[in-house]
């Protein structure tokens, strides 16, 4: 897992990661995406879970078509999970504490 710590590019990648997530960027992105899945207009300007569940004929999503709910909702929730993990990693590195998350 930590085999790459001694690679020549480790410090560069770590610095790039820390710069990308600075100022709560990763946390804000995860929160914004999550708000679109929890009844608020959020990122997409609509409640995505409602559209996936109830359908949107104009968007090609029909009521009862469960593949959209399962696949698309799982994808969006996975993106939220990745954002939370990235922010947790950022906090852990920044504070040098394994309990930062």
N, C-alpha and C positions, 0 to 999 in steps of 0.2 A: 504494500500500500504506500509506503513512504520511500520507495526505491528512487523516485525522481528528485528527492531533496538535494542530492549531490550533483544533479545535472547542471550544466552551464546556464541553462535558461530558467532555472527555478526562481531565482530572485526577480527576474524580469516578469515572469508570469504572476508571481505573488504581488508585485507592485502594481501591475496592470489590473489585477482583480481588486485590490484594495482601492485603487483610484476609481474603478467603475462603480463600486458599491458605496463610496464615500457619500456623506450627506444624506444617508437613508435612501439612496436611489433604489437599491434592491428591495428594501422594505416597502417603500412607496409603490413600486411596481406590483408587488405581490398583493398589497392592500387594494390597489385600484382594480386589479383583475378579480380579486375575491369579491369586491363590492358589486361587480357585474353579475355575480352568481348568487347573490343573496338578497335579491329583491330591489336593488337600486340600479339606476341607469348606468352608473360607472363608466368604464372605458368604452363600451359599445353603444351607449345611449339607450340601452334597453336592458331588461332583465333576461339574460341569456337562458337561465334555467326555465323560465316561464315559456319562452319561445320554443326551446327544445322539447318541453313537456307538452305544451298545448298546441304547438304547431304554428306555422306561418306560411300560408299557401303561397304568398308572393315570393317568399324566400326558398320555396321548394321543400319546406318541412311540413309534414302532414300529421295531424293528430293520430296517435296510435302507432306511429312508426318508431318503435323503440330503439332501433339501431342508432338513430340520431342522438337520443338521450344518452344511451350507454357510451358510445364511442366519443362523441363530441364533448359531453360533460366530463368524462374521464380525462380527456386530453386537457381541457381547461383546468380541471382540478389538479392535474399533474403539474401544469405550469405554475400554479399557485404554490404547490409543494416545493418545486425547484426554487422559486423565489424566496420562500421561507428558509430553505436550506442554505441558500446563498447568503442571506442576511445573517443567519446563525453562524455560518463560517466566518463571515466578516467580523462579527462581534467577538468571536473566539480568538481570531488572530489579533485583532486590535487590542483586546484586553489581556491577552495571553492567559486567559482563564477558560478551562474546560466547562465551567458552569455559566458561561456568558449567555447561552441560549435561553 
